Amino acid sequence: MKKRNLNDSYFDGFNYETHGGTPILGVNSVAVIGHGISNEIAIKNMILQTCHVVEAGLIEKIKEAFK
């Protein structure tokens, strides 16, 4: 959207750089996958997001919910 000078916070939700990656569900550990063309901003955000997933105890919460 930057190429078209569309500065709208709605579109930021679709920017892979902003989120960095997405947690993969169905594994017994934390796994986050990023876009294949991730740049340094996206990789930094993916690492930060992984930290948030670990700190939130997402894997443990999912395991507990499905007991």
CHARMM-style PDB file with segment names, atoms N, HN, CA, C and O in Angstrom:
ATOM      1  N   MET     1       0.806  -1.187   0.000  1.00  0.00      PROA
ATOM      2  CA  MET     1       0.000   0.000   0.000  1.00  0.00      PROA
ATOM      3  C   MET     1       0.857   1.262   0.000  1.00  0.00      PROA
ATOM      4  O   MET     1       0.385   2.340  -0.364  1.00  0.00      PROA
ATOM      5  N   LYS     2       2.104   1.127   0.404  1.00  0.00      PROA
ATOM      6  HN  LYS     2       2.487   0.252   0.700  1.00  0.00      PROA
ATOM      7  CA  LYS     2       2.993   2.289   0.408  1.00  0.00      PROA
ATOM      8  C   LYS     2       3.225   2.804  -1.002  1.00  0.00      PROA
ATOM      9  O   LYS     2       3.362   4.009  -1.215  1.00  0.00      PROA
ATOM     10  N   LYS     3       3.268   1.893  -1.962  1.00  0.00      PROA
ATOM     11  HN  LYS     3       3.157   0.915  -1.789  1.00  0.00      PROA
ATOM     12  CA  LYS     3       3.513   2.298  -3.348  1.00  0.00      PROA
ATOM     13  C   LYS     3       2.415   3.217  -3.858  1.00  0.00      PROA
ATOM     14  O   LYS     3       2.652   4.058  -4.725  1.00  0.00      PROA
ATOM     15  N   ARG     4       1.210   3.052  -3.318  1.00  0.00      PROA
ATOM     16  HN  ARG     4       1.017   2.369  -2.614  1.00  0.00      PROA
ATOM     17  CA  ARG     4       0.080   3.866  -3.771  1.00  0.00      PROA
ATOM     18  C   ARG     4      -0.247   5.001  -2.811  1.00  0.00      PROA
ATOM     19  O   ARG     4      -1.279   5.657  -2.948  1.00  0.00      PROA
ATOM     20  N   ASN     5       0.635   5.232  -1.836  1.00  0.00      PROA
ATOM     21  HN  ASN     5       1.474   4.699  -1.725  1.00  0.00      PROA
ATOM     22  CA  ASN     5       0.441   6.290  -0.837  1.00  0.00      PROA
ATOM     23  C   ASN     5      -0.883   6.166  -0.085  1.00  0.00      PROA
ATOM     24  O   ASN     5      -1.543   7.166   0.197  1.00  0.00      PROA
ATOM     25  N   LEU     6      -1.267   4.923   0.236  1.00  0.00      PROA
ATOM     26  HN  LEU     6      -0.731   4.110   0.007  1.00  0.00      PROA
ATOM     27  CA  LEU     6      -2.464   4.692   1.029  1.00  0.00      PROA
ATOM     28  C   LEU     6      -2.039   4.509   2.477  1.00  0.00      PROA
ATOM     29  O   LEU     6      -1.572   3.438   2.862  1.00  0.00      PROA
ATOM     30  N   ASN     7      -2.198   5.539   3.265  1.00  0.00      PROA
ATOM     31  HN  ASN     7      -2.577   6.409   2.952  1.00  0.00      PROA
ATOM     32  CA  ASN     7      -1.829   5.496   4.674  1.00  0.00      PROA
ATOM     33  C   ASN     7      -3.092   5.352   5.503  1.00  0.00      PROA
ATOM     34  O   ASN     7      -3.713   6.345   5.885  1.00  0.00      PROA
ATOM     35  N   ASP     8      -3.462   4.129   5.775  1.00  0.00      PROA
ATOM     36  HN  ASP     8      -2.958   3.323   5.465  1.00  0.00      PROA
ATOM     37  CA  ASP     8      -4.661   3.842   6.536  1.00  0.00      PROA
ATOM     38  C   ASP     8      -4.326   2.725   7.519  1.00  0.00      PROA
ATOM     39  O   ASP     8      -3.785   1.695   7.119  1.00  0.00      PROA
ATOM     40  N   SER     9      -4.640   2.913   8.795  1.00  0.00      PROA
ATOM     41  HN  SER     9      -5.080   3.750   9.121  1.00  0.00      PROA
ATOM     42  CA  SER     9      -4.299   1.919   9.806  1.00  0.00      PROA
ATOM     43  C   SER     9      -4.969   0.577   9.534  1.00  0.00      PROA
ATOM     44  O   SER     9      -4.470  -0.458   9.976  1.00  0.00      PROA
ATOM     45  N   TYR    10      -6.081   0.574   8.820  1.00  0.00      PROA
ATOM     46  HN  TYR    10      -6.487   1.414   8.461  1.00  0.00      PROA
ATOM     47  CA  TYR    10      -6.754  -0.681   8.468  1.00  0.00      PROA
ATOM     48  C   TYR    10      -5.811  -1.583   7.670  1.00  0.00      PROA
ATOM     49  O   TYR    10      -5.758  -2.790   7.907  1.00  0.00      PROA
ATOM     50  N   PHE    11      -5.082  -1.010   6.742  1.00  0.00      PROA
ATOM     51  HN  PHE    11      -5.125  -0.029   6.549  1.00  0.00      PROA
ATOM     52  CA  PHE    11      -4.187  -1.797   5.891  1.00  0.00      PROA
ATOM     53  C   PHE    11      -2.958  -2.291   6.639  1.00  0.00      PROA
ATOM     54  O   PHE    11      -2.327  -3.257   6.211  1.00  0.00      PROA
ATOM     55  N   ASP    12      -2.604  -1.647   7.752  1.00  0.00      PROA
ATOM     56  HN  ASP    12      -3.117  -0.862   8.100  1.00  0.00      PROA
ATOM     57  CA  ASP    12      -1.466  -2.110   8.548  1.00  0.00      PROA
ATOM     58  C   ASP    12      -1.693  -3.523   9.067  1.00  0.00      PROA
ATOM     59  O   ASP    12      -0.736  -4.267   9.282  1.00  0.00      PROA
ATOM     60  N   GLY    13      -2.945  -3.895   9.269  1.00  0.00      PROA
ATOM     61  HN  GLY    13      -3.722  -3.291   9.094  1.00  0.00      PROA
ATOM     62  CA  GLY    13      -3.267  -5.246   9.722  1.00  0.00      PROA
ATOM     63  C   GLY    13      -2.922  -6.320   8.719  1.00  0.00      PROA
ATOM     64  O   GLY    13      -2.841  -7.494   9.080  1.00  0.00      PROA
ATOM     65  N   PHE    14      -2.718  -5.954   7.480  1.00  0.00      PROA
ATOM     66  HN  PHE    14      -2.783  -5.001   7.187  1.00  0.00      PROA
ATOM     67  CA  PHE    14      -2.384  -6.904   6.425  1.00  0.00      PROA
ATOM     68  C   PHE    14      -0.908  -6.874   6.048  1.00  0.00      PROA
ATOM     69  O   PHE    14      -0.478  -7.623   5.171  1.00  0.00      PROA
ATOM     70  N   ASN    15      -0.144  -6.028   6.691  1.00  0.00      PROA
ATOM     71  HN  ASN    15      -0.494  -5.420   7.403  1.00  0.00      PROA
ATOM     72  CA  ASN    15       1.266  -5.872   6.367  1.00  0.00      PROA
ATOM     73  C   ASN    15       2.081  -6.950   7.083  1.00  0.00      PROA
ATOM     74  O   ASN    15       2.117  -6.985   8.313  1.00  0.00      PROA
ATOM     75  N   TYR    16       2.732  -7.822   6.323  1.00  0.00      PROA
ATOM     76  HN  TYR    16       2.703  -7.793   5.324  1.00  0.00      PROA
ATOM     77  CA  TYR    16       3.489  -8.913   6.926  1.00  0.00      PROA
ATOM     78  C   TYR    16       4.646  -8.398   7.768  1.00  0.00      PROA
ATOM     79  O   TYR    16       5.077  -9.084   8.695  1.00  0.00      PROA
ATOM     80  N   GLU    17       5.161  -7.210   7.472  1.00  0.00      PROA
ATOM     81  HN  GLU    17       4.811  -6.653   6.719  1.00  0.00      PROA
ATOM     82  CA  GLU    17       6.241  -6.637   8.275  1.00  0.00      PROA
ATOM     83  C   GLU    17       5.774  -6.318   9.692  1.00  0.00      PROA
ATOM     84  O   GLU    17       6.529  -6.478  10.650  1.00  0.00      PROA
ATOM     85  N   THR    18       4.541  -5.871   9.819  1.00  0.00      PROA
ATOM     86  HN  THR    18       3.927  -5.741   9.040  1.00  0.00      PROA
ATOM     87  CA  THR    18       4.004  -5.480  11.113  1.00  0.00      PROA
ATOM     88  C   THR    18       3.894  -6.667  12.055  1.00  0.00      PROA
ATOM     89  O   THR    18       4.228  -6.554  13.235  1.00  0.00      PROA
ATOM     90  N   HSD    19       3.434  -7.795  11.555  1.00  0.00      PROA
ATOM     91  HN  HSD    19       3.162  -7.888  10.597  1.00  0.00      PROA
ATOM     92  CA  HSD    19       3.198  -8.964  12.398  1.00  0.00      PROA
ATOM     93  C   HSD    19       4.395  -9.904  12.430  1.00  0.00      PROA
ATOM     94  O   HSD    19       4.617 -10.598  13.422  1.00  0.00      PROA
ATOM     95  N   GLY    20       5.138  -9.927  11.385  1.00  0.00      PROA
ATOM     96  HN  GLY    20       4.958  -9.364  10.579  1.00  0.00      PROA
ATOM     97  CA  GLY    20       6.338 -10.762  11.333  1.00  0.00      PROA
ATOM     98  C   GLY    20       6.063 -12.204  11.007  1.00  0.00      PROA
ATOM     99  O   GLY    20       6.749 -12.774  10.159  1.00  0.00      PROA
ATOM    100  N   GLY    21       5.102 -12.812  11.634  1.00  0.00      PROA
ATOM    101  HN  GLY    21       4.544 -12.349  12.323  1.00  0.00      PROA
ATOM    102  CA  GLY    21       4.812 -14.218  11.398  1.00  0.00      PROA
ATOM    103  C   GLY    21       3.545 -14.613  12.120  1.00  0.00      PROA
ATOM    104  O   GLY    21       2.890 -13.788  12.759  1.00  0.00      PROA
ATOM    105  N   THR    22       3.210 -15.879  12.012  1.00  0.00      PROA
ATOM    106  HN  THR    22       3.742 -16.549  11.493  1.00  0.00      PROA
ATOM    107  CA  THR    22       2.012 -16.368  12.671  1.00  0.00      PROA
ATOM    108  C   THR    22       2.330 -17.660  13.407  1.00  0.00      PROA
ATOM    109  O   THR    22       3.080 -18.496  12.905  1.00  0.00      PROA
ATOM    110  N   PRO    23       1.757 -17.825  14.603  1.00  0.00      PROA
ATOM    111  CA  PRO    23       1.989 -19.071  15.333  1.00  0.00      PROA
ATOM    112  C   PRO    23       1.358 -20.251  14.588  1.00  0.00      PROA
ATOM    113  O   PRO    23       0.282 -20.131  14.002  1.00  0.00      PROA
ATOM    114  N   ILE    24       2.040 -21.374  14.622  1.00  0.00      PROA
ATOM    115  HN  ILE    24       2.914 -21.472  15.098  1.00  0.00      PROA
ATOM    116  CA  ILE    24       1.529 -22.598  14.016  1.00  0.00      PROA
ATOM    117  C   ILE    24       0.905 -23.430  15.120  1.00  0.00      PROA
ATOM    118  O   ILE    24       1.572 -23.765  16.098  1.00  0.00      PROA
ATOM    119  N   LEU    25      -0.352 -23.762  14.975  1.00  0.00      PROA
ATOM    120  HN  LEU    25      -0.895 -23.490  14.180  1.00  0.00      PROA
ATOM    121  CA  LEU    25      -1.046 -24.553  15.978  1.00  0.00      PROA
ATOM    122  C   LEU    25      -0.967 -26.033  15.612  1.00  0.00      PROA
ATOM    123  O   LEU    25      -0.862 -26.389  14.439  1.00  0.00      PROA
ATOM    124  N   GLY    26      -1.019 -26.883  16.626  1.00  0.00      PROA
ATOM    125  HN  GLY    26      -1.105 -26.594  17.580  1.00  0.00      PROA
ATOM    126  CA  GLY    26      -1.004 -28.319  16.389  1.00  0.00      PROA
ATOM    127  C   GLY    26       0.351 -28.951  16.626  1.00  0.00      PROA
ATOM    128  O   GLY    26       0.541 -30.131  16.333  1.00  0.00      PROA
ATOM    129  N   VAL    27       1.285 -28.197  17.146  1.00  0.00      PROA
ATOM    130  HN  VAL    27       1.130 -27.238  17.384  1.00  0.00      PROA
ATOM    131  CA  VAL    27       2.593 -28.743  17.502  1.00  0.00      PROA
ATOM    132  C   VAL    27       2.750 -28.614  19.014  1.00  0.00      PROA
ATOM    133  O   VAL    27       2.029 -27.846  19.651  1.00  0.00      PROA
ATOM    134  N   ASN    28       3.677 -29.354  19.582  1.00  0.00      PROA
ATOM    135  HN  ASN    28       4.263 -29.979  19.064  1.00  0.00      PROA
ATOM    136  CA  ASN    28       3.838 -29.368  21.034  1.00  0.00      PROA
ATOM    137  C   ASN    28       4.838 -28.340  21.537  1.00  0.00      PROA
ATOM    138  O   ASN    28       5.301 -28.433  22.674  1.00  0.00      PROA
ATOM    139  N   SER    29       5.168 -27.384  20.726  1.00  0.00      PROA
ATOM    140  HN  SER    29       4.791 -27.309  19.803  1.00  0.00      PROA
ATOM    141  CA  SER    29       6.103 -26.347  21.111  1.00  0.00      PROA
ATOM    142  C   SER    29       5.738 -25.076  20.358  1.00  0.00      PROA
ATOM    143  O   SER    29       4.827 -25.068  19.530  1.00  0.00      PROA
ATOM    144  N   VAL    30       6.454 -24.014  20.654  1.00  0.00      PROA
ATOM    145  HN  VAL    30       7.194 -24.020  21.327  1.00  0.00      PROA
ATOM    146  CA  VAL    30       6.192 -22.753  19.958  1.00  0.00      PROA
ATOM    147  C   VAL    30       6.848 -22.801  18.586  1.00  0.00      PROA
ATOM    148  O   VAL    30       8.045 -23.059  18.463  1.00  0.00      PROA
ATOM    149  N   ALA    31       6.049 -22.548  17.561  1.00  0.00      PROA
ATOM    150  HN  ALA    31       5.077 -22.339  17.660  1.00  0.00      PROA
ATOM    151  CA  ALA    31       6.549 -22.467  16.192  1.00  0.00      PROA
ATOM    152  C   ALA    31       5.874 -21.280  15.523  1.00  0.00      PROA
ATOM    153  O   ALA    31       4.648 -21.170  15.514  1.00  0.00      PROA
ATOM    154  N   VAL    32       6.675 -20.408  14.975  1.00  0.00      PROA
ATOM    155  HN  VAL    32       7.671 -20.496  14.982  1.00  0.00      PROA
ATOM    156  CA  VAL    32       6.159 -19.231  14.278  1.00  0.00      PROA
ATOM    157  C   VAL    32       6.775 -19.232  12.898  1.00  0.00      PROA
ATOM    158  O   VAL    32       7.984 -19.409  12.747  1.00  0.00      PROA
ATOM    159  N   ILE    33       5.940 -19.033  11.889  1.00  0.00      PROA
ATOM    160  HN  ILE    33       4.958 -18.889  12.012  1.00  0.00      PROA
ATOM    161  CA  ILE    33       6.429 -19.038  10.511  1.00  0.00      PROA
ATOM    162  C   ILE    33       6.259 -17.640   9.923  1.00  0.00      PROA
ATOM    163  O   ILE    33       5.261 -16.962  10.164  1.00  0.00      PROA
ATOM    164  N   GLY    34       7.256 -17.230   9.151  1.00  0.00      PROA
ATOM    165  HN  GLY    34       8.067 -17.781   8.956  1.00  0.00      PROA
ATOM    166  CA  GLY    34       7.229 -15.907   8.541  1.00  0.00      PROA
ATOM    167  C   GLY    34       7.103 -15.996   7.031  1.00  0.00      PROA
ATOM    168  O   GLY    34       7.163 -17.080   6.451  1.00  0.00      PROA
ATOM    169  N   HSD    35       6.931 -14.859   6.415  1.00  0.00      PROA
ATOM    170  HN  HSD    35       6.882 -13.978   6.886  1.00  0.00      PROA
ATOM    171  CA  HSD    35       6.825 -14.762   4.963  1.00  0.00      PROA
ATOM    172  C   HSD    35       8.192 -15.015   4.335  1.00  0.00      PROA
ATOM    173  O   HSD    35       9.215 -14.643   4.910  1.00  0.00      PROA
ATOM    174  N   GLY    36       8.216 -15.626   3.197  1.00  0.00      PROA
ATOM    175  HN  GLY    36       7.384 -15.927   2.730  1.00  0.00      PROA
ATOM    176  CA  GLY    36       9.467 -15.970   2.533  1.00  0.00      PROA
ATOM    177  C   GLY    36      10.328 -14.790   2.123  1.00  0.00      PROA
ATOM    178  O   GLY    36      11.536 -14.941   1.940  1.00  0.00      PROA
ATOM    179  N   ILE    37       9.732 -13.624   1.975  1.00  0.00      PROA
ATOM    180  HN  ILE    37       8.750 -13.501   2.123  1.00  0.00      PROA
ATOM    181  CA  ILE    37      10.512 -12.447   1.584  1.00  0.00      PROA
ATOM    182  C   ILE    37      10.699 -11.489   2.758  1.00  0.00      PROA
ATOM    183  O   ILE    37      10.902 -10.291   2.562  1.00  0.00      PROA
ATOM    184  N   SER    38      10.630 -12.027   3.985  1.00  0.00      PROA
ATOM    185  HN  SER    38      10.465 -13.001   4.143  1.00  0.00      PROA
ATOM    186  CA  SER    38      10.740 -11.179   5.175  1.00  0.00      PROA
ATOM    187  C   SER    38      12.050 -10.399   5.190  1.00  0.00      PROA
ATOM    188  O   SER    38      13.125 -10.936   4.924  1.00  0.00      PROA
ATOM    189  N   ASN    39      11.921  -9.120   5.510  1.00  0.00      PROA
ATOM    190  HN  ASN    39      11.048  -8.684   5.726  1.00  0.00      PROA
ATOM    191  CA  ASN    39      13.106  -8.275   5.665  1.00  0.00      PROA
ATOM    192  C   ASN    39      13.444  -8.173   7.146  1.00  0.00      PROA
ATOM    193  O   ASN    39      12.842  -8.865   7.967  1.00  0.00      PROA
ATOM    194  N   GLU    40      14.396  -7.319   7.495  1.00  0.00      PROA
ATOM    195  HN  GLU    40      14.884  -6.756   6.828  1.00  0.00      PROA
ATOM    196  CA  GLU    40      14.842  -7.231   8.887  1.00  0.00      PROA
ATOM    197  C   GLU    40      13.744  -6.757   9.831  1.00  0.00      PROA
ATOM    198  O   GLU    40      13.714  -7.161  10.993  1.00  0.00      PROA
ATOM    199  N   ILE    41      12.846  -5.907   9.351  1.00  0.00      PROA
ATOM    200  HN  ILE    41      12.871  -5.579   8.407  1.00  0.00      PROA
ATOM    201  CA  ILE    41      11.738  -5.434  10.194  1.00  0.00      PROA
ATOM    202  C   ILE    41      10.801  -6.593  10.506  1.00  0.00      PROA
ATOM    203  O   ILE    41      10.404  -6.779  11.657  1.00  0.00      PROA
ATOM    204  N   ALA    42      10.450  -7.363   9.500  1.00  0.00      PROA
ATOM    205  HN  ALA    42      10.772  -7.212   8.566  1.00  0.00      PROA
ATOM    206  CA  ALA    42       9.545  -8.500   9.694  1.00  0.00      PROA
ATOM    207  C   ALA    42      10.175  -9.549  10.602  1.00  0.00      PROA
ATOM    208  O   ALA    42       9.487 -10.119  11.448  1.00  0.00      PROA
ATOM    209  N   ILE    43      11.460  -9.813  10.445  1.00  0.00      PROA
ATOM    210  HN  ILE    43      12.020  -9.350   9.757  1.00  0.00      PROA
ATOM    211  CA  ILE    43      12.138 -10.809  11.276  1.00  0.00      PROA
ATOM    212  C   ILE    43      12.183 -10.341  12.727  1.00  0.00      PROA
ATOM    213  O   ILE    43      11.956 -11.131  13.644  1.00  0.00      PROA
ATOM    214  N   LYS    44      12.474  -9.063  12.935  1.00  0.00      PROA
ATOM    215  HN  LYS    44      12.658  -8.422  12.190  1.00  0.00      PROA
ATOM    216  CA  LYS    44      12.467  -8.512  14.298  1.00  0.00      PROA
ATOM    217  C   LYS    44      11.092  -8.679  14.933  1.00  0.00      PROA
ATOM    218  O   LYS    44      10.985  -9.097  16.086  1.00  0.00      PROA
ATOM    219  N   ASN    45      10.044  -8.355  14.188  1.00  0.00      PROA
ATOM    220  HN  ASN    45      10.131  -8.015  13.251  1.00  0.00      PROA
ATOM    221  CA  ASN    45       8.691  -8.467  14.714  1.00  0.00      PROA
ATOM    222  C   ASN    45       8.287  -9.924  14.927  1.00  0.00      PROA
ATOM    223  O   ASN    45       7.508 -10.220  15.833  1.00  0.00      PROA
ATOM    224  N   MET    46       8.803 -10.830  14.109  1.00  0.00      PROA
ATOM    225  HN  MET    46       9.436 -10.589  13.373  1.00  0.00      PROA
ATOM    226  CA  MET    46       8.518 -12.251  14.292  1.00  0.00      PROA
ATOM    227  C   MET    46       9.148 -12.743  15.597  1.00  0.00      PROA
ATOM    228  O   MET    46       8.529 -13.516  16.328  1.00  0.00      PROA
ATOM    229  N   ILE    47      10.350 -12.311  15.887  1.00  0.00      PROA
ATOM    230  HN  ILE    47      10.853 -11.684  15.292  1.00  0.00      PROA
ATOM    231  CA  ILE    47      11.013 -12.690  17.140  1.00  0.00      PROA
ATOM    232  C   ILE    47      10.238 -12.131  18.333  1.00  0.00      PROA
ATOM    233  O   ILE    47      10.028 -12.827  19.326  1.00  0.00      PROA
ATOM    234  N   LEU    48       9.815 -10.871  18.228  1.00  0.00      PROA
ATOM    235  HN  LEU    48       9.986 -10.305  17.421  1.00  0.00      PROA
ATOM    236  CA  LEU    48       9.039 -10.269  19.313  1.00  0.00      PROA
ATOM    237  C   LEU    48       7.709 -10.995  19.508  1.00  0.00      PROA
ATOM    238  O   LEU    48       7.279 -11.221  20.640  1.00  0.00      PROA
ATOM    239  N   GLN    49       7.066 -11.357  18.410  1.00  0.00      PROA
ATOM    240  HN  GLN    49       7.415 -11.174  17.491  1.00  0.00      PROA
ATOM    241  CA  GLN    49       5.797 -12.070  18.507  1.00  0.00      PROA
ATOM    242  C   GLN    49       6.002 -13.445  19.142  1.00  0.00      PROA
ATOM    243  O   GLN    49       5.174 -13.889  19.938  1.00  0.00      PROA
ATOM    244  N   THR    50       7.096 -14.118  18.798  1.00  0.00      PROA
ATOM    245  HN  THR    50       7.769 -13.758  18.152  1.00  0.00      PROA
ATOM    246  CA  THR    50       7.396 -15.411  19.395  1.00  0.00      PROA
ATOM    247  C   THR    50       7.569 -15.267  20.902  1.00  0.00      PROA
ATOM    248  O   THR    50       7.090 -16.105  21.665  1.00  0.00      PROA
ATOM    249  N   CYS    51       8.241 -14.225  21.329  1.00  0.00      PROA
ATOM    250  HN  CYS    51       8.631 -13.544  20.709  1.00  0.00      PROA
ATOM    251  CA  CYS    51       8.394 -13.960  22.768  1.00  0.00      PROA
ATOM    252  C   CYS    51       7.042 -13.771  23.436  1.00  0.00      PROA
ATOM    253  O   CYS    51       6.820 -14.279  24.535  1.00  0.00      PROA
ATOM    254  N   HSD    52       6.134 -13.047  22.785  1.00  0.00      PROA
ATOM    255  HN  HSD    52       6.314 -12.636  21.892  1.00  0.00      PROA
ATOM    256  CA  HSD    52       4.799 -12.826  23.343  1.00  0.00      PROA
ATOM    257  C   HSD    52       4.027 -14.142  23.456  1.00  0.00      PROA
ATOM    258  O   HSD    52       3.312 -14.359  24.434  1.00  0.00      PROA
ATOM    259  N   VAL    53       4.168 -15.018  22.462  1.00  0.00      PROA
ATOM    260  HN  VAL    53       4.749 -14.842  21.667  1.00  0.00      PROA
ATOM    261  CA  VAL    53       3.488 -16.313  22.487  1.00  0.00      PROA
ATOM    262  C   VAL    53       4.001 -17.140  23.668  1.00  0.00      PROA
ATOM    263  O   VAL    53       3.217 -17.767  24.381  1.00  0.00      PROA
ATOM    264  N   VAL    54       5.315 -17.135  23.868  1.00  0.00      PROA
ATOM    265  HN  VAL    54       5.952 -16.626  23.288  1.00  0.00      PROA
ATOM    266  CA  VAL    54       5.908 -17.881  24.979  1.00  0.00      PROA
ATOM    267  C   VAL    54       5.455 -17.295  26.311  1.00  0.00      PROA
ATOM    268  O   VAL    54       5.033 -18.033  27.202  1.00  0.00      PROA
ATOM    269  N   GLU    55       5.539 -15.974  26.453  1.00  0.00      PROA
ATOM    270  HN  GLU    55       5.882 -15.375  25.730  1.00  0.00      PROA
ATOM    271  CA  GLU    55       5.169 -15.314  27.705  1.00  0.00      PROA
ATOM    272  C   GLU    55       3.692 -15.511  28.043  1.00  0.00      PROA
ATOM    273  O   GLU    55       3.332 -15.589  29.218  1.00  0.00      PROA
ATOM    274  N   ALA    56       2.848 -15.591  27.034  1.00  0.00      PROA
ATOM    275  HN  ALA    56       3.141 -15.528  26.080  1.00  0.00      PROA
ATOM    276  CA  ALA    56       1.414 -15.779  27.252  1.00  0.00      PROA
ATOM    277  C   ALA    56       1.070 -17.223  27.589  1.00  0.00      PROA
ATOM    278  O   ALA    56      -0.046 -17.509  28.023  1.00  0.00      PROA
ATOM    279  N   GLY    57       2.021 -18.139  27.393  1.00  0.00      PROA
ATOM    280  HN  GLY    57       2.927 -17.907  27.041  1.00  0.00      PROA
ATOM    281  CA  GLY    57       1.759 -19.548  27.676  1.00  0.00      PROA
ATOM    282  C   GLY    57       0.738 -20.153  26.740  1.00  0.00      PROA
ATOM    283  O   GLY    57      -0.066 -20.990  27.150  1.00  0.00      PROA
ATOM    284  N   LEU    58       0.762 -19.738  25.492  1.00  0.00      PROA
ATOM    285  HN  LEU    58       1.415 -19.058  25.159  1.00  0.00      PROA
ATOM    286  CA  LEU    58      -0.244 -20.175  24.523  1.00  0.00      PROA
ATOM    287  C   LEU    58      -0.296 -21.694  24.382  1.00  0.00      PROA
ATOM    288  O   LEU    58      -1.385 -22.269  24.370  1.00  0.00      PROA
ATOM    289  N   ILE    59       0.843 -22.347  24.275  1.00  0.00      PROA
ATOM    290  HN  ILE    59       1.727 -21.880  24.285  1.00  0.00      PROA
ATOM    291  CA  ILE    59       0.864 -23.800  24.089  1.00  0.00      PROA
ATOM    292  C   ILE    59       0.211 -24.493  25.281  1.00  0.00      PROA
ATOM    293  O   ILE    59      -0.605 -25.398  25.105  1.00  0.00      PROA
ATOM    294  N   GLU    60       0.567 -24.072  26.490  1.00  0.00      PROA
ATOM    295  HN  GLU    60       1.229 -23.337  26.633  1.00  0.00      PROA
ATOM    296  CA  GLU    60      -0.011 -24.668  27.691  1.00  0.00      PROA
ATOM    297  C   GLU    60      -1.513 -24.453  27.754  1.00  0.00      PROA
ATOM    298  O   GLU    60      -2.255 -25.354  28.144  1.00  0.00      PROA
ATOM    299  N   LYS    61      -1.969 -23.257  27.372  1.00  0.00      PROA
ATOM    300  HN  LYS    61      -1.366 -22.525  27.055  1.00  0.00      PROA
ATOM    301  CA  LYS    61      -3.403 -22.964  27.388  1.00  0.00      PROA
ATOM    302  C   LYS    61      -4.151 -23.834  26.390  1.00  0.00      PROA
ATOM    303  O   LYS    61      -5.248 -24.311  26.683  1.00  0.00      PROA
ATOM    304  N   ILE    62      -3.575 -24.043  25.222  1.00  0.00      PROA
ATOM    305  HN  ILE    62      -2.685 -23.655  24.983  1.00  0.00      PROA
ATOM    306  CA  ILE    62      -4.222 -24.891  24.213  1.00  0.00      PROA
ATOM    307  C   ILE    62      -4.278 -26.330  24.710  1.00  0.00      PROA
ATOM    308  O   ILE    62      -5.314 -26.985  24.595  1.00  0.00      PROA
ATOM    309  N   LYS    63      -3.169 -26.828  25.265  1.00  0.00      PROA
ATOM    310  HN  LYS    63      -2.328 -26.296  25.359  1.00  0.00      PROA
ATOM    311  CA  LYS    63      -3.157 -28.201  25.797  1.00  0.00      PROA
ATOM    312  C   LYS    63      -4.205 -28.370  26.880  1.00  0.00      PROA
ATOM    313  O   LYS    63      -4.917 -29.374  26.908  1.00  0.00      PROA
ATOM    314  N   GLU    64      -4.306 -27.396  27.770  1.00  0.00      PROA
ATOM    315  HN  GLU    64      -3.728 -26.580  27.747  1.00  0.00      PROA
ATOM    316  CA  GLU    64      -5.271 -27.463  28.863  1.00  0.00      PROA
ATOM    317  C   GLU    64      -6.711 -27.448  28.345  1.00  0.00      PROA
ATOM    318  O   GLU    64      -7.572 -28.145  28.881  1.00  0.00      PROA
ATOM    319  N   ALA    65      -6.968 -26.662  27.314  1.00  0.00      PROA
ATOM    320  HN  ALA    65      -6.268 -26.096  26.878  1.00  0.00      PROA
ATOM    321  CA  ALA    65      -8.310 -26.544  26.763  1.00  0.00      PROA
ATOM    322  C   ALA    65      -8.787 -27.837  26.099  1.00  0.00      PROA
ATOM    323  O   ALA    65      -9.990 -28.080  26.008  1.00  0.00      PROA
ATOM    324  N   PHE    66      -7.862 -28.656  25.641  1.00  0.00      PROA
ATOM    325  HN  PHE    66      -6.884 -28.459  25.715  1.00  0.00      PROA
ATOM    326  CA  PHE    66      -8.229 -29.868  24.911  1.00  0.00      PROA
ATOM    327  C   PHE    66      -8.008 -31.143  25.714  1.00  0.00      PROA
ATOM    328  O   PHE    66      -7.939 -32.229  25.139  1.00  0.00      PROA
ATOM    329  N   LYS    67      -7.896 -31.026  27.026  1.00  0.00      PROA
ATOM    330  HN  LYS    67      -7.952 -30.144  27.493  1.00  0.00      PROA
ATOM    331  CA  LYS    67      -7.759 -32.222  27.869  1.00  0.00      PROA
ATOM    332  C   LYS    67      -9.064 -32.938  27.994  1.00  0.00      PROA
ATOM    333  OT1 LYS    67      -9.142 -33.967  28.666  1.00  0.00      PROA
TER     334      LYS     67
END
